[in-house]
Structures are given as C-alpha cells and as structure tokens.
C-alpha cells in the first residue's frame, strides 16, 4: 500500500481513444517526467471525471472500475490517477498482497493506509471493524470533508468480506461527496455481485497505431520493418507483452541484423507478464488449466476447449484426484456452452509454455488418448506427437500422411501444425525440409503469413528434389506478392513455375498466373506478358487434387486458357481477340465456387467494363472465401468487391468493404493488399469533404507502394489525391498531380490506371489554363472509350471534348455527354458534367439554363455523398444569383450528428460559447463545426442557417 509520494513510475499509456498525435493533450501532472500518454484519451477522460469534485446536480459517479486482462494497463492507469490527483490525500492499496486475502485483510490494509496519512488517518473509527458499514465510515472519516482518492488494485483478489464492504461503500458514496473510489479487477469479475452495477471501463488491446508508437517509445532505436511486424503480431495489442518482447531482444536482432529467437515469446517472457496471475494455484487448478491450454494448441483461434474432452482427459492424468476435488472453475477460465475458454490469450499461452516439459507432454498424452478413442484422427495424432520427446520417424510419417489426405477433416492451420511437428520428429534433413515446405504451404492458405515465412526460412537442403524446391519458391513468391517487393515475387514465381512444370503442372500454372499478377502490380507490361506466356506453356490436362495441397483443386483447363489469352491480347491491345476470351472467363463465374478462379472472372469483368457483373462476382468470391476458404483469400475478395463498387459509383459501399478488407489484410499479414485497400479508401474519400482522410489513406498506400514497387496502388492513391484537389477547386495542384499519371511511357502512370484518370486531368488542365496539354490526351482516351472497358467513358469523352472545344461546339458536346450519362446512370459523373456545363452556361450569361443545370448537379452530389463537389455547385448557384438552396432532408443528412446539434442550437439563437457550454465542448470546436455546417449547407450567415433549419423542420427533415 502506498501514498502518492511512493507511487512508482508507470510506463507510457498507449491506445486508449484518439490517435497518438492528439493524445499528448494531457500534460504530465505535477511537472514530473511522466511518459507521454498516447491514445489514452477515453480512459483519461473517465479518470478526470472521477476525480473532478462537483456539487452540482448530475455530477459524475464517485466510483470507477477499471477492468481488463493481464498486461493491458490497469495498474499504469491507476498510478497515473494517483499522481494526477492533487486535491487531497490518496489511499493506494495493492490487493495482491497475501494478507489482503485473509478474512478482513482488505479492510485492515485500508485502515493501515489511512493511519499512515498525515494527521493519523480516521480518528474515532474502531480498529476492528469488519462490516460493510464500518468501511464506509472509515472512508468518510478519513476524508473528514476534504477530497480523498481511494485506489485498490486487483480488488477481486480481496477476501470476501472486504470485497462485499467495497461494493457496499461504492454504491453508497455520494456524487457530491469528498471520496472518490477507483478499483481495478480482472475482466470477468465485473459481473461479480460485489462489483455489479458499478461504472466500468474495460480495457481492450491496443489498436495497431498505438502499439506501433509504444514500440517506438520502448525501443528508441532502429527496428527493421519485418521485426516490427513480428513484434506487433506476437504482442496482440498487449502493451506489457510488447515491452517484455523488446527487452528480450538485442539491438542487432531489433535491427534485423540477426535472426529473431523462436519462439519469440518464450516461457520467461510470458511469465513476466502473466505469471503472477496463475501463481499460487492448487495442484488441481494448475492441472486443469494446463489441460485446457493444451487442448487449445491445435486451434488457438477456435471457440475453446470442449469441456467433455477435458473432463475425460482428467481421468487419465496422475493428478486426477486433485482436479476432481476442485469445487469451482479457476478464475483464469470461463465455462460456457460446453467449452472452456481462458479469460486472456496471454494467460493461456503462459500456462502452456511455463509448465514443465514433462507436465506438458502428460497433458497432451491424456488428450490424445481420449481423442483416439473417439476417432479424431489428425488432432489425436497431433496431441500424441506433442507428447513425444526426441525423434519419432514413424509418428512423423503418420502425421505427414494424415495432413496430405484430403479425406481427413482438418483446417489448413491444423495441417500446417501437423507438417511442422512431423519435421521436428524427423531426423533426416531432406525429409525435414520437405515437411517444413508443406507446412509453410498450409500456413499460407490459413492466412498465417508469419508462420509460413518462418517455416520456409528453415526449409533448406542442397539435395531437395525439384518439386520441393519449386514449392518452396512458390511459397516465397506468394509471400512477397502479398507482403513484399512485387518484382521479387514475380521472379520467385517464375522460378517456381519452371521447377514445377514437369512434376506439378497445376501449381506451375498457378505460379505463372501469380507471376503475371505481380508484374501487373509493378506496371511492367513486358514482364506481365512474359509471365503469361510462361503460364500458357503450362496449360495441360491436370489432376483433380495436388499431392501436398489438397485444398488447391485444379482449375478447368479452358478457364485458365481463356484468361491467359484474354489478358495477353489485352496487353497487346488486340481488343478483337481479348473480348471473346474475357467474356468466356466472366461466364465461368456462375459455375465456379473457388475464390482464386472467381478472382480471375472478376478481373475479366473489370477489364471488359462490366462493372455490375464485377460487383456480383466480387460478392460471390467473398462468400466463397468465407465459407470454403482459404481464409487468406478474404482480403483479395473484398478488394475486388470494393473496387468494382467504386467503379459503379457506390462509394459508401466501396468504403465499407475496403475498411473491412483493410482489417483483414492486416490480420493476414498482406501489406500489399492493404495498400490497395488504402488507395480505394482514398478514392472514396476524395468525393467528400475529407481532406485529412484522403491524405491519410493516400500516404499509407504510397508508403507501401514505393517500398514494394506497387505502381498500380501508387497510381490509384495519386489519382485520389488529385481528384480531391480538383474537388476543392485547386486545378493547378490537381493538374500537377494527375499529369504524370496520364503520361505514356516508363515514367508515366500505370497502364491500367492511365485512362481512368484522364477525365480528371483534362478538367484540371483546362481549368488551370493548360488547354493544349489536355487536348493531347483526349484522342487517346477516345480509343479507350470505343473499347468499352468503362461504361462512363463515352460520356466522359464527350465532356472532355466539350472542355477543350471552342464555344461553337462545346454546347452540343455537353448535351451529348448528358444524353450518354442518362443511358448508363451514375450520379457522380453525371453531376460533374452538369456542374461543368452550368459553369460554362453562367459565363455566357445563360443564367436560367445554368441555374437548372447547377441545381440538378447539387441534388445529385448530395444524393451520392459528394459533399466537396456539392459545395462547388452551391458556390456557383450563389454566383449565379440564386438564393441558397432550401434545406432538404438529404442536405441535412450530410451533416454529422455533432454538426446537426450545433446547427439546431445556433438556429435557436445561441452564441458559440452558449453552444459550447450546452454540449460540453470548447468554443473552438463549435467554431470548427459551424464552419463545416455553413460549407455543407451553402449558407453565409447565422440568419440564413436559422431560416434553413426552420424550413427543413417544417418540411419534416429529421434533425
């Protein structure tokens, strides 16, 4: 137990609320050297509200429970509260002391802490109190009318009478009283009767950005990108574990100059984080925890350990009697729906790794015995293999055979674990390399990129057969394709194709197509053609299932042949040959259910400009990846779907799918796929008034694209940034960004993106007075429009020609563009044409026609959420002499909830300061949001805003 002066320094607090660049708004209390508080704003706000003494009605509750798993920062936040409370004394008691668990020990500890305060503590309170009322009197008397903060760490560990007294006192403290109570408990104990109904803040694992900043603060030196990725993935957002992992590594290991140890989180590291939470358990509780942890090993991300399996295995342990004598489930476990689950993944890992080798083997042996009796083949074999010390070639052969058998029911992760354990049980170096290669293949299919990378890194042998070397090159190539330099991926996959062509034509074909995908990503059309030609030489009658990868069913021969020929003709600009082949690929989609083949069909649909078919195929691909696997295909399926929706103008849906795809890409270690999702998100944000979001996603895409040579992703990100500049009315900046994208040749843009960016460039160049530069690209765009790869292209071509035409021809061209838009639909592109036509009409003093055109553009922009472009239309309407648009429900729907609240308050006559007090925000925040409201609604004064809101309410708009 401590007071403030003895409180130890806490580590940095990361990942609680706002992004780290806004989290240092809380200055270090008392002028000390407290580390910066990155991203802890949500928790800090609750702690500040707890310690803010107020006598006004509706004051904050005088108690807060901080809950969370080991290592997530309960103690660090408590110590911050102790240091920052300067209104009075602090009672800080740590409930993990042994004496606090004795009957009445917790209340005695509080009494001792109170007596240690200056002035002798609680005068007049009996020393031997044991009732809940006594504890409440103790706290009240100790405060003596002055502010008092009481902190109890791990309150769930207190003895039962003391826990009951804490709960009694917490529920009866007056909000306007002087006592504030801060408790921390393990996550599952928030539902205990003693703490139920108390205000709770549950700590979640750190979000990626905060964990990244914590790593930088902890290391304060160079960290190789691959090492950073492995550390963050291993820590799983647990700050204590991340710091422990860093402490284990040398500077050379952190810099990537030496290989990382394996396992990265060893027993000692896990014990330093969670050991105290499982120490001191009875023999029976320890054995039960170990059995449950061992049952999780084949499927650590699964739903939990089957309780019947665990109970049956208990009877086969030497310590069965101790386990059977347990009268309740240990605190580290939860039993629900017939399954045991650990309250924390770190606890589960610590229990398994910190147990002695003999105890671990005994637990796996007991589980294997039960599973073998029940006929659970591969999982039973795995547990039996984990119960063996040393080499066991017969068991290794059994494991490898079961993992290769497509009739055995098992996940890719379980097959990978089986191959990996077979390699450990094998003495022969060649067989070990073969097993590790097969394990890496299965890990890749499971989406475990880091595991695949580690396994393939150890699969070396100079005498390996060509087929094994080819599979190793295949794994390395796919890993680089998803998370590495695309040019390296292309060469590795071409090597794999050549090594596998004679032995495994199925995989050789896939390797050639994947090499073409890698070359496409780099924008190297010559390399892409080379890869397609190599893959075409591999198209032969194929087997149904490959030997080592039962999940990779061979594609029908006609499908890859059509895809190859169509792609090759497209790159050669022989559209007459390309279109029939690609159409057949699209037609295949309605008979296929394999994600890889469906991705080919989706790509073909996009190349043909059939974006609506691409959307349907994308949805089908996503469903297939989720239901059939492999799991690693989910981010790419979401990428296809999001991009297709973006091309159809469904920006909100594209954004939702891209956000989901971004999370999935990070989860499966696919940074290149994540870069493309960032580019899609930047494009979706570029039509709204979200410059910060455009910059964030564009920068994220470009960071990876430049590092890995992803020219296509870079082009999409630059297109998004240029379109955002154009929307904000900055044509010079837009033309400067977009010009390189539409330039032909090796220094120009990606060949698949160039024509898509031309309409934006032409508009920007004309508005910037660079009409000749714009005219130079229009005729090449006409060839593209005639091909039909983009349904909007004919209308966009007419718009581009109107922009560069003289006054005698522009009028007709704009009308032609609008007619073409009407045939294919699409609010955003049609509204852009109407906006440009309205500007052209206004400059020629055809004000009535201009007004109609601009109003139609405004409505369409509002309908598709293009706020920044809607602002342009409103500005043009005002310049045209039109009154501000009457607020419709659609216009008001463009405001955020906070902006709606501020608009209503201002409409009622409140000043900015009055609005700030009413909404509990700063006047600067009100001013910022009010300027956004004015821009979105197209008003210039508070009077106009009041009229608009009043009219909207009369029209039934919902505020």
FENHU-V126565 format. One record per residue. RES is the residue in one letter. SS is DSSP state (H for helix, E for strand, C for the rest). PSI is psi in whole degrees, -180 to 180 (none if undefined). D_FIRST is the distance of its C-alpha to the first C-alpha in Angstrom with 2 decimals. Layout:
BEGIN
RES;SS;PSI;D_FIRST
RES;SS;PSI;D_FIRST
END
This chain:
BEGIN
X;C;141;0.00
X;E;160;3.77
X;C;-170;7.14
X;H;-40;10.19
X;H;-20;11.50
X;H;1;9.08
X;C;130;9.30
X;C;162;11.66
X;C;137;15.12
X;C;157;15.92
X;C;170;19.35
X;C;148;22.21
X;C;111;22.31
X;C;149;25.76
X;C;31;27.94
X;C;75;26.71
X;C;-112;29.85
X;C;161;32.35
X;C;158;33.84
X;H;-26;32.11
X;H;-12;34.65
X;H;-3;33.58
X;H;-10;29.84
X;H;20;29.28
X;H;-23;30.12
X;C;112;26.49
X;C;156;26.20
X;C;129;23.17
X;H;145;21.04
X;H;16;21.20
X;H;18;23.79
X;C;-172;21.57
X;C;42;22.60
X;C;134;20.90
X;C;158;23.02
X;C;149;25.49
X;C;91;24.63
X;C;118;27.58
X;C;17;28.57
X;C;23;25.34
X;H;-38;27.14
X;H;-47;26.97
X;H;-41;23.20
X;H;-36;22.82
X;H;-40;25.36
X;H;-39;23.51
X;H;-40;20.24
X;H;-39;22.44
X;H;-36;24.15
X;H;-44;20.98
X;H;-2;19.88
X;C;115;23.53
X;C;126;24.16
X;C;142;27.70
X;C;9;29.88
X;C;155;32.72
X;C;145;33.84
X;C;18;32.48
X;C;158;29.13
X;C;153;26.56
X;C;145;24.48
X;C;10;21.20
X;E;147;19.31
X;E;136;19.19
X;E;120;18.45
X;E;121;18.24
X;E;151;19.87
X;E;169;21.18
X;C;166;21.91
X;C;135;20.02
X;C;-3;20.30
X;C;-7;21.36
X;C;20;18.52
X;H;-47;16.16
X;H;-39;13.07
X;H;-42;15.28
X;H;-38;16.32
X;H;-43;12.97
X;H;-33;12.13
X;H;-43;15.63
X;H;-39;15.12
X;H;-46;12.18
X;H;-33;14.57
X;H;-13;17.59
X;C;111;16.69
X;C;13;18.47
X;C;-15;19.71
X;C;-168;17.05
X;E;165;13.45
X;E;132;10.51
X;E;112;7.70
X;E;112;5.55
X;E;133;4.11
X;E;117;5.55
X;C;0;8.48
X;C;3;10.12
X;C;145;9.04
X;H;-39;12.32
X;H;-21;11.62
X;H;-12;10.56
X;H;-8;14.14
X;C;156;15.88
X;C;123;17.73
X;C;2;15.69
X;H;-37;12.48
X;H;-46;10.76
X;H;-35;12.08
X;H;-40;11.20
X;H;-40;7.43
X;H;-40;8.19
X;H;-41;10.56
X;H;-41;8.52
X;H;-39;6.44
X;H;-40;10.05
X;H;-26;11.61
X;C;-10;9.88
X;C;153;11.58
X;C;133;15.11
X;C;-2;17.57
X;C;7;15.78
X;C;-142;14.19
X;C;96;16.31
X;C;135;19.55
X;C;2;21.92
X;C;127;19.75
X;C;144;20.41
X;C;-28;17.77
X;C;31;18.96
X;C;142;19.05
X;C;4;19.17
X;C;158;21.14
X;H;-39;20.45
X;H;-34;22.08
X;H;-42;19.73
X;H;-41;16.64
X;H;-42;18.80
X;H;-37;19.84
X;H;-47;16.34
X;H;-42;15.54
X;H;-43;19.05
X;H;-37;19.01
X;H;-40;15.80
X;H;-40;17.50
X;C;40;20.75
X;C;-6;22.74
X;C;156;20.84
X;C;138;19.03
X;E;129;15.40
X;E;126;13.45
X;E;121;10.99
X;E;130;9.64
X;E;112;8.97
X;E;138;9.64
X;C;53;12.35
X;H;-22;12.81
X;H;-15;16.04
X;H;-8;14.50
X;C;161;13.47
X;C;158;16.17
X;H;-47;19.20
X;H;-39;19.01
X;H;-38;15.50
X;H;-42;16.71
X;H;-39;19.83
X;H;-39;18.16
X;H;-48;16.20
X;H;-41;19.58
X;H;-46;21.40
X;H;-41;19.31
X;H;-38;19.51
X;H;-13;23.26
X;H;0;23.85
X;C;136;22.07
X;C;135;24.95
X;C;-32;25.45
X;C;5;26.49
X;C;178;23.72
X;C;-15;20.94
X;E;132;17.94
X;E;135;17.06
X;E;123;15.08
X;E;119;14.22
X;E;147;13.79
X;E;140;14.41
X;E;159;16.54
X;E;151;19.10
X;H;-46;22.44
X;H;-16;24.36
X;H;-2;21.92
X;H;-21;22.79
X;H;-1;25.80
X;C;148;24.02
X;C;-33;25.09
X;C;-27;21.62
X;C;-3;21.29
X;C;147;25.01
X;C;5;26.58
X;C;150;23.42
X;C;130;23.88
X;E;139;23.01
X;E;112;23.13
X;E;126;23.79
X;C;132;23.53
X;C;164;26.75
X;C;155;27.61
X;C;140;28.47
X;C;160;32.08
X;H;-43;34.31
X;H;-39;34.52
X;H;-39;30.77
X;H;-36;30.39
X;H;-44;33.30
X;H;-40;31.69
X;H;-41;28.40
X;H;-44;30.60
X;H;-42;32.31
X;H;-33;29.12
X;H;-41;27.84
X;H;-48;31.17
X;C;47;32.64
X;C;-180;35.92
X;C;137;38.82
X;C;121;38.26
X;C;143;41.46
X;H;-42;42.09
X;H;-37;42.43
X;H;-41;39.18
X;H;-46;37.39
X;H;-44;38.86
X;H;-41;37.82
X;H;-46;34.20
X;H;-38;33.82
X;H;-41;35.57
X;H;-37;33.56
X;H;-25;30.18
X;C;38;31.32
X;C;9;29.20
X;C;111;25.87
X;H;-38;24.30
X;H;-40;22.11
X;H;-38;25.23
X;H;-43;27.37
X;H;-38;25.31
X;H;-38;25.35
X;H;-43;29.10
X;H;-41;29.73
X;H;-26;27.86
X;H;-23;30.21
X;C;149;33.38
X;C;162;35.38
X;H;-37;36.88
X;H;-38;40.25
X;H;-40;39.00
X;H;-35;37.38
X;C;-2;40.66
X;C;10;42.67
X;C;-20;44.52
X;C;150;43.42
X;C;151;42.95
X;C;148;39.52
X;C;157;38.33
X;C;131;38.71
X;C;151;36.71
X;C;-43;34.76
X;C;95;31.50
X;C;-176;31.73
X;H;-43;29.67
X;H;-39;27.28
X;H;-47;26.73
X;H;-36;26.05
X;H;-36;23.77
X;H;-26;21.60
X;H;-46;21.22
X;H;1;21.26
X;H;-38;21.20
X;H;-23;17.71
X;H;-13;18.95
X;H;8;21.92
X;C;155;20.69
X;C;14;20.90
X;C;155;23.63
X;C;163;26.49
X;H;-41;29.80
X;H;-44;31.38
X;H;-40;28.76
X;H;-41;28.88
X;H;-40;32.68
X;H;-45;32.84
X;H;-42;30.56
X;H;-41;32.73
X;H;-45;35.92
X;H;-43;34.88
X;H;-41;33.82
X;H;-37;37.16
X;H;-24;39.09
X;H;-22;37.71
X;H;-43;38.97
X;H;-22;42.58
X;H;70;41.50
X;C;-23;37.91
X;C;7;38.59
X;C;-171;40.29
X;C;-7;39.46
X;C;180;37.58
X;E;129;38.53
X;E;124;41.16
X;H;-38;39.73
X;H;-40;43.10
X;H;-46;43.28
X;H;-45;39.85
X;H;-37;40.67
X;H;-35;44.04
X;H;-27;42.53
X;H;-42;40.09
X;C;-16;43.13
X;C;9;44.20
X;C;153;41.03
X;C;-32;40.74
X;C;30;37.40
X;H;-40;38.97
X;H;-41;38.33
X;H;-38;34.56
X;H;-43;34.57
X;H;-22;36.91
X;C;-7;34.70
X;C;136;31.91
X;C;-6;31.63
X;C;163;29.91
X;C;132;29.52
X;C;154;26.41
X;C;-28;23.84
X;C;-10;25.00
X;E;155;28.50
X;E;133;30.42
X;E;115;33.83
X;E;145;36.24
X;C;34;40.00
X;C;18;40.44
X;E;144;38.25
X;E;134;34.90
X;E;144;32.82
X;E;146;29.52
X;C;-16;26.94
X;C;135;26.71
X;H;-30;29.41
X;H;-39;26.93
X;H;-44;25.80
X;H;-46;29.49
X;H;-38;30.36
X;H;-41;27.51
X;H;-44;28.58
X;H;-47;32.17
X;H;-30;31.85
X;H;-12;29.26
X;C;151;31.37
X;C;153;33.86
X;H;-39;37.40
X;H;-42;38.87
X;H;-40;36.56
X;H;-46;37.22
X;H;-38;40.94
X;H;-39;40.90
X;H;-45;39.25
X;H;-36;41.82
X;H;-42;44.61
X;H;-43;43.77
X;H;-41;43.71
X;H;-39;46.95
X;H;-44;48.66
X;H;-45;47.98
X;H;-37;48.91
X;H;-38;52.09
X;H;-31;53.18
X;H;-2;52.73
X;C;21;54.68
X;C;89;51.95
X;H;-72;53.64
X;H;-42;51.80
X;H;-40;48.24
X;H;-43;49.15
X;H;-40;50.63
X;H;-49;47.51
X;H;-39;45.26
X;H;-39;47.85
X;H;-38;47.95
X;H;-14;44.16
X;C;0;44.50
X;C;138;46.91
X;C;135;46.14
X;C;-168;48.68
X;C;147;51.84
X;C;77;53.58
X;H;-40;56.56
X;H;-42;57.86
X;H;-38;54.57
X;H;-44;54.42
X;H;-40;57.92
X;H;-44;57.04
X;H;-48;54.02
X;H;-40;56.08
X;H;-43;58.94
X;H;-39;56.76
X;H;-31;55.04
X;H;-12;58.51
X;C;114;59.94
X;C;-17;60.13
X;C;-14;60.64
X;C;127;57.15
X;C;115;54.67
X;C;153;51.71
X;C;166;49.84
X;H;-37;50.29
X;H;-40;46.74
X;H;-40;47.56
X;H;-41;50.85
X;H;-45;49.12
X;H;-37;46.64
X;H;-47;49.65
X;H;-42;51.58
X;H;-42;48.60
X;H;-34;47.97
X;H;-39;51.72
X;H;-39;51.62
X;H;-29;48.92
X;H;-3;51.04
X;C;133;54.21
X;C;-27;55.45
X;C;126;58.22
X;H;-38;57.23
X;H;-46;59.66
X;H;-37;58.50
X;H;-44;54.87
X;H;-40;55.71
X;H;-44;57.59
X;H;-40;54.74
X;H;-36;52.19
X;H;-45;54.61
X;H;-38;55.01
X;H;-40;51.23
X;H;-38;50.89
X;H;-46;53.59
X;H;-37;51.82
X;H;-37;48.44
X;H;-43;50.29
X;H;-32;51.70
X;H;-9;48.27
X;C;14;46.95
X;C;76;44.70
X;H;-40;45.93
X;H;-41;43.30
X;H;-43;44.06
X;H;-41;47.77
X;H;-42;47.47
X;H;-43;45.66
X;H;-45;48.19
X;H;-25;51.24
X;H;-24;49.98
X;C;7;50.27
X;C;69;53.65
X;C;134;55.90
X;C;131;59.04
X;C;-19;62.29
X;C;23;64.44
X;C;143;63.10
X;C;160;65.84
X;H;-38;66.57
X;H;-36;65.19
X;H;-41;61.74
X;H;-38;61.81
X;H;-42;62.85
X;H;-36;59.99
X;H;-44;57.57
X;H;-36;59.10
X;H;-47;58.90
X;H;-45;55.14
X;H;-40;54.61
X;H;-44;56.87
X;H;-38;55.22
X;H;-44;51.76
X;H;-34;53.11
X;H;-38;54.90
X;H;-25;51.70
X;H;64;49.34
X;C;-179;51.29
X;C;126;54.42
X;H;-34;57.12
X;H;-40;59.92
X;H;-40;58.30
X;H;-42;57.97
X;H;-47;61.67
X;H;-41;62.82
X;H;-39;60.61
X;H;-34;61.91
X;H;-38;65.49
X;H;-43;65.06
X;H;-41;63.70
X;H;-43;66.71
X;H;-36;69.18
X;H;-30;67.56
X;H;-12;67.33
X;C;-41;70.69
X;C;-20;72.67
X;C;-33;70.06
X;C;74;67.91
X;H;-29;69.80
X;H;-53;67.39
X;H;-34;64.48
X;H;-41;66.82
X;H;-48;67.81
X;H;-37;64.23
X;H;-42;63.45
X;H;-42;66.41
X;H;-38;65.42
X;H;-35;61.81
X;H;-39;63.24
X;H;-39;65.24
X;H;-41;62.12
X;H;-44;60.40
X;H;-38;63.48
X;H;-42;63.62
X;H;-32;60.05
X;H;-13;61.09
X;C;15;64.18
X;C;96;66.50
X;H;-34;69.43
X;H;-46;71.37
X;H;-35;68.58
X;H;-43;68.13
X;H;-40;71.85
X;H;-43;71.72
X;H;-40;68.93
X;H;-39;70.79
X;H;-40;73.99
X;H;-42;72.21
X;H;-36;70.68
X;H;-32;74.10
X;C;-10;75.59
X;C;-7;73.09
X;C;102;74.09
X;C;167;75.82
X;C;133;75.85
X;C;162;72.38
X;C;168;70.70
X;C;-38;68.67
X;E;136;65.47
X;C;159;64.35
X;C;-47;63.63
X;C;-16;60.08
X;C;80;58.86
X;C;-17;59.92
X;C;-11;58.32
X;C;79;60.64
X;E;142;63.81
X;C;139;66.74
X;C;154;67.97
X;C;137;71.52
X;H;-36;73.77
X;H;-27;75.27
X;H;-55;71.93
X;H;-32;70.84
X;H;-46;74.48
X;H;-42;74.69
X;H;-46;71.31
X;H;-48;72.27
X;H;-38;75.69
X;H;-44;74.47
X;H;-43;71.72
X;H;-44;74.15
X;H;-36;76.83
X;H;-45;74.34
X;H;-32;73.36
X;C;0;77.07
X;C;28;77.65
X;C;79;80.15
X;H;-28;79.12
X;H;-36;82.16
X;H;-30;80.88
X;H;-43;77.19
X;H;-48;77.36
X;H;-41;78.97
X;H;-46;76.67
X;H;-33;73.50
X;H;-37;74.74
X;H;-35;75.11
X;H;-42;71.53
X;H;-42;70.37
X;H;-29;72.49
X;H;-26;70.82
X;C;-30;67.50
X;C;-5;68.64
X;C;-6;69.28
X;C;154;66.26
X;C;13;62.74
X;C;128;61.30
X;H;-41;58.90
X;H;-45;60.39
X;H;-35;63.94
X;H;-34;62.92
X;H;-37;61.37
X;H;-45;64.81
X;H;-40;66.42
X;H;-41;63.98
X;H;-40;64.66
X;H;-41;68.38
X;H;-40;68.13
X;H;-41;66.40
X;H;-33;69.06
X;H;-9;71.76
X;C;9;70.20
X;C;74;69.76
X;H;-28;66.29
X;H;-39;66.36
X;H;-37;67.07
X;H;-38;64.30
X;H;-45;61.87
X;H;-41;63.04
X;H;-39;62.87
X;H;-43;59.37
X;H;-40;58.20
X;H;-39;59.99
X;H;-43;58.41
X;H;-44;54.93
X;H;-42;55.62
X;H;-42;57.04
X;H;-37;54.13
X;H;-35;51.61
X;H;-40;53.65
X;H;-23;55.31
X;C;-179;53.34
X;C;154;52.83
X;H;-32;49.46
X;H;-13;49.92
X;H;-12;52.86
X;H;-48;50.83
X;H;-37;49.98
X;H;-35;53.65
X;H;-42;54.90
X;H;-33;52.75
X;H;-46;54.09
X;H;-46;57.66
X;H;-46;57.03
X;H;-42;55.24
X;H;-40;57.92
X;H;-42;60.72
X;H;-36;59.25
X;H;-41;58.92
X;H;-26;62.60
X;C;0;63.57
X;C;9;61.78
X;C;72;59.04
X;H;-40;56.35
X;H;-43;53.63
X;H;-39;54.08
X;H;-40;54.25
X;H;-43;50.98
X;H;-45;49.23
X;H;-36;50.59
X;H;-37;49.83
X;H;-43;46.19
X;H;-41;45.95
X;H;-36;47.87
X;H;-45;45.60
X;H;-43;42.54
X;H;-39;44.58
X;H;-41;45.85
X;H;-40;42.38
X;H;-37;41.30
X;C;11;44.29
X;C;39;44.16
X;C;77;47.38
X;H;-31;46.92
X;H;-41;50.67
X;H;-39;50.86
X;H;-39;47.82
X;H;-40;49.76
X;H;-35;52.67
X;H;-40;50.45
X;H;-41;49.09
X;H;-42;52.74
X;H;-42;53.61
X;H;-37;50.68
X;H;-41;51.84
X;H;-42;55.35
X;H;-38;54.18
X;H;-19;52.17
X;C;-14;55.11
X;C;-8;57.08
X;C;172;54.36
X;C;68;52.95
X;C;63;49.96
X;H;-35;50.45
X;H;-41;46.79
X;H;-41;46.85
X;H;-47;50.19
X;H;-41;48.95
X;H;-51;45.76
X;H;-39;47.67
X;H;-44;50.61
X;H;-41;48.49
X;H;-42;46.58
X;H;-43;49.94
X;H;-34;51.49
X;H;-49;48.65
X;H;-40;49.20
X;H;-42;52.94
X;H;-37;53.55
X;H;-36;51.52
X;H;7;53.26
X;C;36;56.67
X;C;83;56.52
X;H;-34;59.33
X;H;-47;59.64
X;H;-39;56.01
X;H;-41;56.33
X;H;-41;59.53
X;H;-41;58.00
X;H;-42;55.04
X;H;-37;57.46
X;H;-44;59.65
X;H;-45;56.72
X;H;-41;55.90
X;H;-40;59.60
X;H;-36;60.06
X;H;-41;57.10
X;H;-42;58.73
X;H;-42;61.99
X;H;-32;60.41
X;C;6;58.91
X;C;34;62.43
X;C;73;62.08
X;H;-34;65.10
X;H;-47;65.28
X;H;-39;61.75
X;H;-44;62.43
X;H;-37;65.71
X;H;-37;64.13
X;H;-41;61.52
X;H;-23;63.95
X;H;-50;66.93
X;H;-26;65.74
X;H;-29;64.95
X;H;0;68.57
X;C;132;70.20
X;C;168;71.95
X;C;178;71.70
X;C;-25;68.96
X;C;1;67.31
X;C;-161;67.37
X;C;176;65.21
X;C;139;64.65
X;C;-24;67.90
X;C;-7;66.35
X;C;-22;64.72
X;H;-54;67.42
X;H;-30;69.58
X;H;-31;66.70
X;H;-10;65.69
X;H;-47;69.28
X;H;-39;69.47
X;H;-42;66.42
X;H;-45;67.80
X;H;-44;71.26
X;H;-46;69.86
X;H;-43;67.68
X;H;-42;70.53
X;H;-46;73.05
X;H;-26;70.78
X;C;5;70.11
X;C;20;73.86
X;C;55;74.08
X;H;-38;76.67
X;H;-40;78.47
X;H;-40;75.32
X;H;-42;74.64
X;H;-28;78.24
X;H;-26;78.04
X;H;-9;75.57
X;H;-40;76.99
X;H;-34;79.84
X;H;-36;77.62
X;H;-30;75.45
X;H;-37;78.68
X;H;-43;79.07
X;H;-45;75.57
X;H;-37;76.24
X;H;-27;79.42
X;H;-35;77.58
X;C;17;75.51
X;C;-8;72.08
X;C;117;70.58
X;C;-24;71.95
X;C;-13;71.05
X;H;-43;72.86
X;H;-43;76.37
X;H;-40;75.13
X;H;-37;72.97
X;H;-45;76.04
X;H;-38;78.12
X;H;-44;75.40
X;H;-42;75.25
X;H;-34;79.03
X;H;-37;79.02
X;H;-36;76.58
X;H;-3;78.84
X;C;166;82.13
X;C;172;84.36
X;H;-27;84.60
X;H;-25;87.63
X;H;-19;85.85
X;H;-40;82.19
X;H;-49;82.80
X;H;-39;84.29
X;H;-40;81.63
X;H;-43;78.82
X;H;-41;80.67
X;H;-42;81.07
X;H;-42;77.37
X;H;-37;76.52
X;H;-42;79.00
X;H;-39;77.46
X;H;-41;73.94
X;H;-29;75.21
X;H;-34;76.34
X;H;-12;73.02
X;C;-169;70.48
X;C;97;67.18
X;H;-46;65.89
X;H;-53;64.28
X;H;-39;67.22
X;H;-40;69.74
X;H;-36;67.81
X;H;-40;67.73
X;H;-43;71.49
X;H;-39;71.96
X;H;-47;69.79
X;H;-39;71.85
X;H;-41;75.07
X;H;-40;74.04
X;H;-43;73.36
X;H;-43;76.74
X;H;-39;78.51
X;H;-40;76.90
X;H;-21;78.02
X;C;14;81.53
X;C;24;81.32
X;C;70;81.60
X;H;-39;78.94
X;H;-46;79.55
X;H;-40;79.32
X;H;-42;76.29
X;H;-44;74.52
X;H;-42;75.03
X;H;-44;73.91
X;H;-37;70.75
X;H;-40;69.81
X;H;-39;70.24
X;H;-42;68.06
X;H;-46;65.34
X;H;-43;65.30
X;H;-41;65.16
X;H;-43;62.34
X;H;-37;60.31
X;H;-36;61.10
X;C;9;59.70
X;C;19;56.68
X;C;75;58.12
X;H;-43;56.70
X;H;-34;57.43
X;H;-32;61.05
X;H;-36;61.29
X;H;-40;60.39
X;H;-43;63.41
X;H;-41;65.65
X;H;-42;64.55
X;H;-40;65.19
X;H;-38;68.64
X;H;-41;69.38
X;H;-42;68.53
X;H;-25;70.71
X;C;-7;73.40
X;C;6;73.32
X;C;147;71.81
X;C;156;69.50
X;C;144;65.86
X;C;142;65.53
X;C;136;64.81
X;C;123;61.33
X;C;167;61.54
X;H;-32;58.87
X;H;-41;59.00
X;H;-45;58.37
X;H;-28;55.48
X;H;-17;54.03
X;C;-10;53.68
X;C;149;50.93
X;C;163;47.26
X;H;-40;45.52
X;H;-41;43.92
X;H;-37;47.34
X;H;-43;48.97
X;H;-43;46.61
X;H;-41;47.26
X;H;-43;50.99
X;H;-45;51.14
X;H;-45;49.32
X;H;-39;51.63
X;H;-27;54.64
X;C;0;53.74
X;C;8;53.93
X;C;145;50.28
X;C;169;49.52
X;H;-41;47.07
X;H;-40;44.51
X;H;-39;45.03
X;H;-42;44.63
X;H;-44;41.38
X;H;-40;39.95
X;H;-38;41.24
X;H;2;39.77
X;C;45;36.50
X;C;176;37.49
X;C;155;38.61
X;H;-32;42.26
X;H;-38;42.61
X;H;-42;41.72
X;H;-44;44.36
X;H;-42;46.90
X;H;-50;46.33
X;H;-35;46.75
X;H;-38;49.70
X;H;-37;51.53
X;H;-39;51.07
X;H;-46;52.43
X;H;-42;55.47
X;H;-43;56.13
X;H;-43;55.84
X;H;-10;57.99
X;C;33;60.44
X;C;160;60.27
X;C;-3;60.44
X;C;165;59.36
X;H;-30;57.21
X;H;-47;60.47
X;H;-40;61.48
X;H;-44;58.06
X;H;-44;58.35
X;H;-42;61.81
X;H;-44;60.79
X;H;-41;57.83
X;H;-44;60.05
X;H;-38;62.78
X;H;-40;60.40
X;H;-38;59.14
X;H;-34;62.74
X;C;2;63.43
X;C;13;60.59
X;C;139;58.14
X;C;117;54.64
X;C;none;52.06
END
